[in-house]
Each structure stands twice: as structure tokens, then as C-alpha cells.
Amino acid sequence: LEAQFANSGISQDTTKYNIVAAILDENVLDFVVDILSNPPENENYDTLKKALLNRFTDTEESRLNKLLTDLELGDKRPSDLLRQMKGLAGNSFSDEVIKSFWLQRFPQQT
């Protein structure tokens, strides 16, 4: 969205706010109705953007919990699982530690 604003030459905070508010899905609207019904006088777009990110982005604890316990290989390709694990881990773990978690997700051979 930021790239589309830049490519379209849209830099006005109010214009960005109005565009985002107009395209939000009904399910998302419920999470930011407080901001939409009473927008701040300044930095409308930045306030809305921060609220959306805060309310829809997993906390670090949640991401690490998914990494350590919730992720399974299932029908994913091993490389897809590794990519997902690296994304969740961010900079919290070294590649060696992530690889160890990744290898634990494979079925045990008998």
C-alpha cells in the first residue's frame, strides 16, 4: 500500500487515511472503529496504520510460541516450513537453532 501511495504521488496524510478507511474489510473495521469514529486531528493515517499493525501483528511471544510448538510440516514442502519458521523467528535465534527446530518437525524413522 505504501508503494502504491508513492507510485501515485499520494503524500497527504488525510488522503491516505481516507483511502485506507474506504477499503477496509468489515471484519477489520470492527478492530479500528474507535479510530474511524473519532479520528485524531493530526496524523490520521499514521494513527490508523499503527493501530492496524498493533492489533493484527502477533506479539513476539506469540510468534515464538508458534515457532516452538504450533508449526508442523503437514503437507507443506520442507523448504516452505523452514521459510515460515525463519520468518517467525526473526532475529531471535541463530540459523543453527532454527535448523534444529525445523529438523524436529520431520517424522521419526522407525
Buried (B, 14 or more C-beta within 10 A) or exposed (E): EEEEBEEEEBEEBEBBBBBBBEEBEEEBEEBBEEBBEEBEEEBBBEBBBEBBEEEEEEEEEEBBBBBBEEBEBEEBEEEEBBEBBBEBBEEEBEEEEBBEBBEEBEEEEE
